[in-house]
């Protein structure tokens, strides 16, 4: 019985989350919730030869290393910034409170000044 109740609760929770995400995506409002963008790991947009030419560091072992590994090897963020992209991997429903809303408005007003 408890397993069945757990399955029903999870199904209901998933349905409510899906509905909230759909409403917010359609420019609706769900009190206390917001959609937050989620990003994946950075990856190179160019090949290993271009990376070596621009940074002076060989990024290729048996395969191309990650941008984070290249930084650990000595490349600067300024050097690799034009070489990488960070993909948007979706959104996530997050709880917000009054402090989050106040901080958002304060930041928006600072940008207008």
N, CA, C and O atoms as CSV, one atom per row, in Angstrom:
chain,resi,resn,atom,element,x,y,z
A,1,UNK,N,N,0.826,-1.190,0.000
A,1,UNK,CA,C,0.000,0.000,0.000
A,1,UNK,C,C,0.873,1.258,0.000
A,1,UNK,O,O,0.582,2.216,-0.716
A,2,UNK,N,N,1.953,1.255,0.809
A,2,UNK,CA,C,2.834,2.419,0.853
A,2,UNK,C,C,3.546,2.653,-0.483
A,2,UNK,O,O,3.745,3.793,-0.901
A,3,UNK,N,N,3.926,1.558,-1.143
A,3,UNK,CA,C,4.569,1.710,-2.447
A,3,UNK,C,C,3.613,2.329,-3.453
A,3,UNK,O,O,4.009,3.183,-4.246
A,4,UNK,N,N,2.370,1.906,-3.424
A,4,UNK,CA,C,1.369,2.458,-4.340
A,4,UNK,C,C,1.122,3.931,-4.043
A,4,UNK,O,O,1.011,4.742,-4.962
A,5,UNK,N,N,1.036,4.277,-2.761
A,5,UNK,CA,C,0.837,5.682,-2.389
A,5,UNK,C,C,2.032,6.523,-2.831
A,5,UNK,O,O,1.860,7.652,-3.289
A,6,UNK,N,N,3.237,5.979,-2.698
A,6,UNK,CA,C,4.438,6.691,-3.121
A,6,UNK,C,C,4.409,6.933,-4.629
A,6,UNK,O,O,4.740,8.026,-5.087
A,7,UNK,N,N,4.015,5.916,-5.403
A,7,UNK,CA,C,3.908,6.063,-6.856
A,7,UNK,C,C,2.876,7.127,-7.232
A,7,UNK,O,O,3.108,7.937,-8.129
A,8,UNK,N,N,1.739,7.118,-6.543
A,8,UNK,CA,C,0.694,8.107,-6.823
A,8,UNK,C,C,1.170,9.517,-6.477
A,8,UNK,O,O,0.910,10.463,-7.220
A,9,UNK,N,N,1.859,9.653,-5.361
A,9,UNK,CA,C,2.368,10.959,-4.951
A,9,UNK,C,C,3.381,11.481,-5.979
A,9,UNK,O,O,3.320,12.646,-6.373
A,10,UNK,N,N,4.300,10.632,-6.407
A,10,UNK,CA,C,5.301,11.047,-7.401
A,10,UNK,C,C,4.640,11.443,-8.714
A,10,UNK,O,O,5.041,12.424,-9.340
A,11,UNK,N,N,3.636,10.692,-9.131
A,11,UNK,CA,C,2.930,11.007,-10.370
A,11,UNK,C,C,2.214,12.351,-10.249
A,11,UNK,O,O,2.236,13.151,-11.184
A,12,UNK,N,N,1.592,12.597,-9.125
A,12,UNK,CA,C,0.884,13.869,-8.907
A,12,UNK,C,C,1.869,15.030,-8.862
A,12,UNK,O,O,1.620,16.087,-9.442
A,13,UNK,N,N,3.006,14.828,-8.162
A,13,UNK,CA,C,4.031,15.866,-8.077
A,13,UNK,C,C,4.567,16.191,-9.469
A,13,UNK,O,O,4.721,17.363,-9.813
A,14,UNK,N,N,4.851,15.169,-10.267
A,14,UNK,CA,C,5.358,15.391,-11.620
A,14,UNK,C,C,4.345,16.146,-12.475
A,14,UNK,O,O,4.724,16.997,-13.279
A,15,UNK,N,N,3.067,15.842,-12.306
A,15,UNK,CA,C,2.016,16.528,-13.060
A,15,UNK,C,C,1.916,17.995,-12.657
A,15,UNK,O,O,1.756,18.866,-13.512
A,16,UNK,N,N,2.011,18.269,-11.361
A,16,UNK,CA,C,1.936,19.652,-10.878
A,16,UNK,C,C,3.153,20.441,-11.358
A,16,UNK,O,O,3.016,21.589,-11.782
A,17,UNK,N,N,4.335,19.840,-11.297
A,17,UNK,CA,C,5.549,20.512,-11.769
A,17,UNK,C,C,5.444,20.801,-13.265
A,17,UNK,O,O,5.798,21.894,-13.704
A,18,UNK,N,N,4.967,19.847,-14.046
A,18,UNK,CA,C,4.814,20.046,-15.488
A,18,UNK,C,C,3.829,21.182,-15.776
A,18,UNK,O,O,4.063,21.998,-16.667
A,19,UNK,N,N,2.745,21.230,-15.031
A,19,UNK,CA,C,1.749,22.296,-15.216
A,19,UNK,C,C,2.336,23.658,-14.856
A,19,UNK,O,O,2.119,24.637,-15.571
A,20,UNK,N,N,3.081,23.725,-13.748
A,20,UNK,CA,C,3.697,24.987,-13.337
A,20,UNK,C,C,4.719,25.450,-14.373
A,20,UNK,O,O,4.755,26.630,-14.719
A,21,UNK,N,N,5.549,24.533,-14.871
A,21,UNK,CA,C,6.531,24.884,-15.893
A,21,UNK,C,C,5.845,25.386,-17.154
A,21,UNK,O,O,6.306,26.348,-17.769
A,22,UNK,N,N,4.751,24.747,-17.544
A,22,UNK,CA,C,4.021,25.159,-18.745
A,22,UNK,C,C,3.424,26.556,-18.568
A,22,UNK,O,O,3.484,27.376,-19.483
A,23,UNK,N,N,2.857,26.825,-17.408
A,23,UNK,CA,C,2.266,28.148,-17.160
A,23,UNK,C,C,3.328,29.236,-17.175
A,23,UNK,O,O,3.135,30.287,-17.786
A,24,UNK,N,N,4.453,28.988,-16.504
A,24,UNK,CA,C,5.509,29.997,-16.455
A,24,UNK,C,C,6.113,30.188,-17.844
A,24,UNK,O,O,6.425,31.315,-18.228
A,25,UNK,N,N,6.281,29.114,-18.596
A,25,UNK,CA,C,6.823,29.213,-19.955
A,25,UNK,C,C,5.917,30.033,-20.858
A,25,UNK,O,O,6.393,30.682,-21.789
A,26,UNK,N,N,4.618,30.011,-20.591
A,26,UNK,CA,C,3.654,30.768,-21.384
A,26,UNK,C,C,3.437,32.161,-20.792
A,26,UNK,O,O,2.373,32.758,-20.953
A,27,UNK,N,N,4.478,32.676,-20.095
A,27,UNK,CA,C,4.446,34.003,-19.466
A,27,UNK,C,C,3.382,34.112,-18.381
A,27,UNK,O,O,2.875,35.200,-18.109
A,28,UNK,N,N,3.050,32.997,-17.770
A,28,UNK,CA,C,2.125,33.007,-16.654
A,28,UNK,C,C,2.873,33.240,-15.352
A,28,UNK,O,O,4.072,33.517,-15.346
A,29,UNK,N,N,2.154,33.124,-14.265
A,29,UNK,CA,C,2.735,33.364,-12.946
A,29,UNK,C,C,2.264,32.280,-11.998
A,29,UNK,O,O,1.072,31.986,-11.913
A,30,UNK,N,N,3.199,31.696,-11.296
A,30,UNK,CA,C,2.896,30.722,-10.252
A,30,UNK,C,C,3.552,31.255,-8.984
A,30,UNK,O,O,4.780,31.287,-8.901
A,31,UNK,N,N,2.763,31.676,-7.995
A,31,UNK,CA,C,3.333,32.306,-6.801
A,31,UNK,C,C,4.401,31.442,-6.131
A,31,UNK,O,O,4.183,30.266,-5.837
A,32,UNK,N,N,5.557,32.059,-5.899
A,32,UNK,CA,C,6.632,31.386,-5.188
A,32,UNK,C,C,7.515,30.496,-6.041
A,32,UNK,O,O,8.367,29.785,-5.508
A,33,UNK,N,N,7.329,30.519,-7.369
A,33,UNK,CA,C,8.121,29.641,-8.234
A,33,UNK,C,C,8.603,30.421,-9.453
A,33,UNK,O,O,7.995,31.414,-9.855
A,34,UNK,N,N,9.694,29.956,-10.025
A,34,UNK,CA,C,10.249,30.568,-11.220
A,34,UNK,C,C,11.013,29.505,-12.010
A,34,UNK,O,O,11.430,28.496,-11.441
A,35,UNK,N,N,11.198,29.717,-13.296
A,35,UNK,CA,C,12.020,28.822,-14.102
A,35,UNK,C,C,13.430,29.396,-14.181
A,35,UNK,O,O,13.611,30.570,-14.505
A,36,UNK,N,N,14.408,28.584,-13.890
A,36,UNK,CA,C,15.808,28.997,-13.906
A,36,UNK,C,C,16.505,28.267,-15.053
A,36,UNK,O,O,16.334,27.059,-15.221
A,37,UNK,N,N,17.291,29.001,-15.840
A,37,UNK,CA,C,18.008,28.369,-16.946
A,37,UNK,C,C,19.085,27.447,-16.393
A,37,UNK,O,O,19.711,27.741,-15.375
A,38,UNK,N,N,19.288,26.339,-17.074
A,38,UNK,CA,C,20.339,25.391,-16.695
A,38,UNK,C,C,21.303,25.270,-17.861
A,38,UNK,O,O,20.886,25.165,-19.015
A,39,UNK,N,N,22.577,25.285,-17.560
A,39,UNK,CA,C,23.594,25.192,-18.594
A,39,UNK,C,C,24.406,23.922,-18.421
A,39,UNK,O,O,24.594,23.432,-17.307
A,40,UNK,N,N,24.877,23.405,-19.523
A,40,UNK,CA,C,25.727,22.226,-19.499
A,40,UNK,C,C,27.190,22.622,-19.328
A,40,UNK,O,O,27.499,23.783,-19.057
A,41,UNK,N,N,28.072,21.667,-19.485
A,41,UNK,CA,C,29.501,21.915,-19.361
A,41,UNK,C,C,30.012,22.593,-20.630
A,41,UNK,O,O,29.510,22.351,-21.727
A,42,UNK,N,N,31.026,23.450,-20.455
A,42,UNK,CA,C,31.613,24.121,-21.609
A,42,UNK,C,C,32.289,23.094,-22.515
A,42,UNK,O,O,32.787,22.067,-22.054
A,43,UNK,N,N,32.293,23.392,-23.805
A,43,UNK,CA,C,32.998,22.526,-24.746
A,43,UNK,C,C,33.597,23.401,-25.835
A,43,UNK,O,O,33.098,24.493,-26.109
A,44,UNK,N,N,34.663,22.920,-26.450
A,44,UNK,CA,C,35.350,23.691,-27.469
A,44,UNK,C,C,34.531,23.773,-28.749
A,44,UNK,O,O,33.840,22.828,-29.130
A,45,UNK,N,N,34.628,24.938,-29.408
A,45,UNK,CA,C,33.973,25.143,-30.697
A,45,UNK,C,C,34.944,24.940,-31.845
A,45,UNK,O,O,34.532,24.879,-33.004
A,46,UNK,N,N,36.241,24.835,-31.532
A,46,UNK,CA,C,37.260,24.708,-32.564
A,46,UNK,C,C,38.045,23.416,-32.376
A,46,UNK,O,O,37.840,22.692,-31.402
A,47,UNK,N,N,38.942,23.134,-33.312
A,47,UNK,CA,C,39.736,21.908,-33.218
A,47,UNK,C,C,41.005,22.129,-32.391
A,47,UNK,O,O,41.317,23.255,-32.002
A,48,UNK,N,N,41.722,21.050,-32.133
A,48,UNK,CA,C,42.898,21.077,-31.256
A,48,UNK,C,C,44.013,21.953,-31.823
A,48,UNK,O,O,44.727,22.601,-31.058
A,49,UNK,N,N,44.178,21.986,-33.144
A,49,UNK,CA,C,45.233,22.799,-33.751
A,49,UNK,C,C,45.004,24.286,-33.491
A,49,UNK,O,O,45.949,25.012,-33.181
A,50,UNK,N,N,43.770,24.741,-33.613
A,50,UNK,CA,C,43.443,26.147,-33.371
A,50,UNK,C,C,43.655,26.495,-31.896
A,50,UNK,O,O,44.166,27.570,-31.582
A,51,UNK,N,N,43.273,25.610,-31.006
A,51,UNK,CA,C,43.453,25.845,-29.575
A,51,UNK,C,C,44.937,25.978,-29.246
A,51,UNK,O,O,45.337,26.873,-28.501
A,52,UNK,N,N,45.749,25.080,-29.807
A,52,UNK,CA,C,47.199,25.138,-29.553
A,52,UNK,C,C,47.796,26.421,-30.123
A,52,UNK,O,O,48.659,27.033,-29.495
A,53,UNK,N,N,47.345,26.831,-31.304
A,53,UNK,CA,C,47.875,28.036,-31.926
A,53,UNK,C,C,47.548,29.276,-31.091
A,53,UNK,O,O,48.385,30.169,-30.962
A,54,UNK,N,N,46.339,29.338,-30.525
A,54,UNK,CA,C,45.912,30.530,-29.792
A,54,UNK,C,C,46.352,30.553,-28.332
A,54,UNK,O,O,46.508,31.627,-27.752
A,55,UNK,N,N,46.555,29.380,-27.733
A,55,UNK,CA,C,46.928,29.348,-26.315
A,55,UNK,C,C,48.360,28.910,-26.077
A,55,UNK,O,O,48.933,29.204,-25.028
A,56,UNK,N,N,48.939,28.217,-27.027
A,56,UNK,CA,C,50.281,27.682,-26.840
A,56,UNK,C,C,50.310,26.407,-26.024
A,56,UNK,O,O,51.383,25.940,-25.640
A,57,UNK,N,N,49.151,25.840,-25.754
A,57,UNK,CA,C,49.044,24.629,-24.934
A,57,UNK,C,C,48.388,23.540,-25.767
A,57,UNK,O,O,47.377,23.770,-26.430
A,58,UNK,N,N,48.984,22.341,-25.723
A,58,UNK,CA,C,48.428,21.219,-26.469
A,58,UNK,C,C,47.232,20.649,-25.709
A,58,UNK,O,O,47.386,20.123,-24.606
A,59,UNK,N,N,46.059,20.752,-26.291
A,59,UNK,CA,C,44.840,20.274,-25.648
A,59,UNK,C,C,44.513,18.842,-26.025
A,59,UNK,O,O,43.513,18.293,-25.563
A,60,UNK,N,N,45.334,18.235,-26.851
A,60,UNK,CA,C,45.032,16.909,-27.374
A,60,UNK,C,C,45.950,15.871,-26.745
A,60,UNK,O,O,47.172,15.949,-26.878
A,61,UNK,N,N,45.362,14.910,-26.066
A,61,UNK,CA,C,46.107,13.747,-25.596
A,61,UNK,C,C,45.685,12.620,-26.524
A,61,UNK,O,O,46.037,12.635,-27.704
A,62,UNK,N,N,44.947,11.653,-26.025
A,62,UNK,CA,C,44.360,10.673,-26.923
A,62,UNK,C,C,43.036,11.212,-27.464
A,62,UNK,O,O,42.506,10.731,-28.466
A,63,UNK,N,N,42.526,12.221,-26.773
A,63,UNK,CA,C,41.340,12.931,-27.232
A,63,UNK,C,C,41.437,14.370,-26.743
A,63,UNK,O,O,42.296,14.686,-25.920
A,64,UNK,N,N,40.577,15.237,-27.234
A,64,UNK,CA,C,40.576,16.640,-26.865
A,64,UNK,C,C,40.223,16.782,-25.385
A,64,UNK,O,O,39.250,16.189,-24.918
A,65,UNK,N,N,41.015,17.571,-24.644
A,65,UNK,CA,C,40.720,17.761,-23.222
A,65,UNK,C,C,39.556,18.734,-23.072
A,65,UNK,O,O,39.111,19.336,-24.049
A,66,UNK,N,N,39.072,18.883,-21.857
A,66,UNK,CA,C,37.964,19.803,-21.587
A,66,UNK,C,C,38.504,21.215,-21.389
A,66,UNK,O,O,39.691,21.390,-21.113
A,67,UNK,N,N,37.640,22.228,-21.528
A,67,UNK,CA,C,38.089,23.592,-21.254
A,67,UNK,C,C,38.641,23.762,-19.828
A,67,UNK,O,O,39.632,24.465,-19.630
A,68,UNK,N,N,38.013,23.131,-18.851
A,68,UNK,CA,C,38.503,23.226,-17.470
A,68,UNK,C,C,39.911,22.639,-17.344
A,68,UNK,O,O,40.745,23.186,-16.622
A,69,UNK,N,N,40.177,21.547,-18.030
A,69,UNK,CA,C,41.503,20.939,-17.993
A,69,UNK,C,C,42.534,21.858,-18.645
A,69,UNK,O,O,43.664,21.955,-18.166
A,70,UNK,N,N,42.161,22.530,-19.726
A,70,UNK,CA,C,43.073,23.452,-20.381
A,70,UNK,C,C,43.436,24.610,-19.454
A,70,UNK,O,O,44.576,25.074,-19.457
A,71,UNK,N,N,42.472,25.077,-18.663
A,71,UNK,CA,C,42.748,26.129,-17.679
A,71,UNK,C,C,43.720,25.601,-16.626
A,71,UNK,O,O,44.643,26.309,-16.224
A,72,UNK,N,N,43.519,24.364,-16.177
A,72,UNK,CA,C,44.443,23.778,-15.201
A,72,UNK,C,C,45.849,23.650,-15.768
A,72,UNK,O,O,46.829,23.697,-15.025
A,73,UNK,N,N,45.949,23.488,-17.088
A,73,UNK,CA,C,47.264,23.373,-17.728
A,73,UNK,C,C,47.935,24.719,-17.940
A,73,UNK,O,O,49.107,24.770,-18.314
A,74,UNK,N,N,47.214,25.810,-17.709
A,74,UNK,CA,C,47.851,27.124,-17.792
A,74,UNK,C,C,47.198,28.143,-18.697
A,74,UNK,O,O,47.629,29.296,-18.707
A,75,UNK,N,N,46.187,27.780,-19.453
A,75,UNK,CA,C,45.497,28.754,-20.301
A,75,UNK,C,C,44.657,29.679,-19.426
A,75,UNK,O,O,44.183,29.284,-18.361
A,76,UNK,N,N,44.479,30.908,-19.888
A,76,UNK,CA,C,43.657,31.852,-19.136
A,76,UNK,C,C,42.223,31.798,-19.654
A,76,UNK,O,O,41.965,31.342,-20.768
A,77,UNK,N,N,41.300,32.273,-18.826
A,77,UNK,CA,C,39.889,32.326,-19.237
A,77,UNK,C,C,39.725,33.220,-20.460
A,77,UNK,O,O,38.907,32.930,-21.334
A,78,UNK,N,N,40.503,34.314,-20.531
A,78,UNK,CA,C,40.416,35.215,-21.680
A,78,UNK,C,C,40.844,34.523,-22.968
A,78,UNK,O,O,40.297,34.798,-24.036
A,79,UNK,N,N,41.822,33.622,-22.868
A,79,UNK,CA,C,42.278,32.901,-24.051
A,79,UNK,C,C,41.238,31.911,-24.557
A,79,UNK,O,O,41.035,31.783,-25.764
A,80,UNK,N,N,40.582,31.214,-23.639
A,80,UNK,CA,C,39.661,30.161,-24.093
A,80,UNK,C,C,38.234,30.638,-24.287
A,80,UNK,O,O,37.426,29.934,-24.892
A,81,UNK,N,N,37.906,31.833,-23.781
A,81,UNK,CA,C,36.521,32.312,-23.899
A,81,UNK,C,C,35.997,32.293,-25.337
A,81,UNK,O,O,34.877,31.830,-25.554
A,82,UNK,N,N,36.763,32.780,-26.340
A,82,UNK,CA,C,36.225,32.725,-27.709
A,82,UNK,C,C,36.230,31.330,-28.325
A,82,UNK,O,O,35.672,31.120,-29.402
A,83,UNK,N,N,36.858,30.383,-27.645
A,83,UNK,CA,C,36.970,29.034,-28.189
A,83,UNK,C,C,35.905,28.073,-27.675
A,83,UNK,O,O,35.777,26.962,-28.187
A,84,UNK,N,N,35.135,28.491,-26.663
A,84,UNK,CA,C,34.179,27.573,-26.039
A,84,UNK,C,C,32.760,28.111,-26.115
A,84,UNK,O,O,32.537,29.304,-26.320
A,85,UNK,N,N,31.826,27.221,-25.948
A,85,UNK,CA,C,30.414,27.589,-25.812
A,85,UNK,C,C,29.854,26.817,-24.632
A,85,UNK,O,O,30.336,25.731,-24.310
A,86,UNK,N,N,28.849,27.368,-23.993
A,86,UNK,CA,C,28.171,26.700,-22.887
A,86,UNK,C,C,26.720,26.491,-23.310
A,86,UNK,O,O,25.956,27.453,-23.379
A,87,UNK,N,N,26.330,25.251,-23.594
A,87,UNK,CA,C,24.983,25.012,-24.120
A,87,UNK,C,C,23.907,25.184,-23.048
A,87,UNK,O,O,24.116,24.854,-21.881
A,88,UNK,N,N,22.769,25.699,-23.459
A,88,UNK,CA,C,21.597,25.770,-22.590
A,88,UNK,C,C,20.943,24.395,-22.628
A,88,UNK,O,O,20.563,23.916,-23.697
A,89,UNK,N,N,20.808,23.755,-21.460
A,89,UNK,CA,C,20.290,22.388,-21.435
A,89,UNK,C,C,18.864,22.309,-20.904
A,89,UNK,O,O,18.366,21.218,-20.628
A,90,UNK,N,N,18.209,23.449,-20.760
A,90,UNK,CA,C,16.822,23.437,-20.316
A,90,UNK,C,C,16.601,24.379,-19.156
A,90,UNK,O,O,17.414,25.264,-18.887
A,91,UNK,N,N,15.505,24.180,-18.482
A,91,UNK,CA,C,15.165,24.994,-17.320
A,91,UNK,C,C,14.813,24.085,-16.163
A,91,UNK,O,O,14.588,22.887,-16.334
A,92,UNK,N,N,14.770,24.674,-14.988
A,92,UNK,CA,C,14.449,23.923,-13.786
A,92,UNK,C,C,13.540,24.789,-12.931
A,92,UNK,O,O,13.788,25.986,-12.780
A,93,UNK,N,N,12.511,24.212,-12.381
A,93,UNK,CA,C,11.598,24.939,-11.519
A,93,UNK,C,C,12.239,25.103,-10.155
A,93,UNK,O,O,12.602,24.114,-9.517
A,94,UNK,N,N,12.386,26.357,-9.695
A,94,UNK,CA,C,13.012,26.622,-8.405
A,94,UNK,C,C,12.088,27.487,-7.558
A,94,UNK,O,O,11.350,28.326,-8.075
A,95,UNK,N,N,12.142,27.271,-6.263
A,95,UNK,CA,C,11.333,28.060,-5.332
A,95,UNK,C,C,11.999,29.419,-5.131
A,95,UNK,O,O,13.218,29.493,-4.977
A,96,UNK,N,N,11.209,30.496,-5.131
A,96,UNK,CA,C,11.711,31.834,-4.866
A,96,UNK,C,C,10.958,32.414,-3.683
A,96,UNK,O,O,9.803,32.067,-3.437
A,97,UNK,N,N,11.626,33.305,-2.951
A,97,UNK,CA,C,10.955,33.964,-1.832
A,97,UNK,C,C,11.052,35.475,-2.017
A,97,UNK,O,O,11.576,35.947,-3.026
A,98,UNK,N,N,10.556,36.221,-1.062
A,98,UNK,CA,C,10.510,37.684,-1.169
A,98,UNK,C,C,11.901,38.284,-1.313
A,98,UNK,O,O,12.069,39.274,-2.026
A,99,UNK,N,N,12.903,37.709,-0.653
A,99,UNK,CA,C,14.268,38.224,-0.754
A,99,UNK,C,C,14.809,38.077,-2.177
A,99,UNK,O,O,15.495,38.969,-2.676
A,100,UNK,N,N,14.501,36.954,-2.829
A,100,UNK,CA,C,14.943,36.746,-4.209
A,100,UNK,C,C,14.308,37.773,-5.147
A,100,UNK,O,O,14.975,38.314,-6.029
A,101,UNK,N,N,13.030,38.033,-4.950
A,101,UNK,CA,C,12.323,39.002,-5.789
A,101,UNK,C,C,12.889,40.398,-5.562
A,101,UNK,O,O,13.105,41.139,-6.521
A,102,UNK,N,N,13.131,40.768,-4.298
A,102,UNK,CA,C,13.689,42.079,-3.982
A,102,UNK,C,C,15.075,42.239,-4.592
A,102,UNK,O,O,15.392,43.301,-5.127
A,103,UNK,N,N,15.894,41.216,-4.523
A,103,UNK,CA,C,17.242,41.269,-5.107
A,103,UNK,C,C,17.166,41.423,-6.620
A,103,UNK,O,O,17.959,42.158,-7.209
A,104,UNK,N,N,16.215,40.733,-7.255
A,104,UNK,CA,C,16.052,40.834,-8.702
A,104,UNK,C,C,15.672,42.256,-9.100
A,104,UNK,O,O,16.239,42.800,-10.047
A,105,UNK,N,N,14.727,42.862,-8.396
A,105,UNK,CA,C,14.316,44.225,-8.713
A,105,UNK,C,C,15.428,45.226,-8.429
A,105,UNK,O,O,15.597,46.186,-9.181
A,106,UNK,N,N,16.191,45.019,-7.356
A,106,UNK,CA,C,17.302,45.911,-7.048
A,106,UNK,C,C,18.352,45.861,-8.156
A,106,UNK,O,O,18.904,46.892,-8.539
A,107,UNK,N,N,18.627,44.659,-8.670
A,107,UNK,CA,C,19.591,44.509,-9.750
A,107,UNK,C,C,19.069,45.166,-11.023
A,107,UNK,O,O,19.836,45.801,-11.747
A,108,UNK,N,N,17.792,45.026,-11.301
A,108,UNK,CA,C,17.202,45.631,-12.498
A,108,UNK,C,C,17.269,47.159,-12.405
A,108,UNK,O,O,17.557,47.826,-13.398
A,109,UNK,N,N,17.009,47.706,-11.237
A,109,UNK,CA,C,17.066,49.156,-11.071
A,109,UNK,C,C,18.501,49.664,-11.188
A,109,UNK,O,O,18.731,50.752,-11.717
A,110,UNK,N,N,19.459,48.892,-10.702
A,110,UNK,CA,C,20.866,49.270,-10.808
A,110,UNK,C,C,21.281,49.310,-12.271
A,110,UNK,O,O,22.073,50.164,-12.669
A,111,UNK,N,N,20.752,48.391,-13.073
A,111,UNK,CA,C,21.072,48.363,-14.491
A,111,UNK,C,C,20.501,49.538,-15.260
A,111,UNK,O,O,21.053,49.928,-16.289
A,112,UNK,N,N,19.395,50.115,-14.776
A,112,UNK,CA,C,18.772,51.263,-15.433
A,112,UNK,C,C,19.485,52.561,-15.104
A,112,UNK,O,O,19.382,53.531,-15.855
A,113,UNK,N,N,20.203,52.595,-14.000
A,113,UNK,CA,C,20.874,53.840,-13.569
A,113,UNK,C,C,22.067,54.161,-14.422
A,113,UNK,O,O,22.737,55.168,-14.194
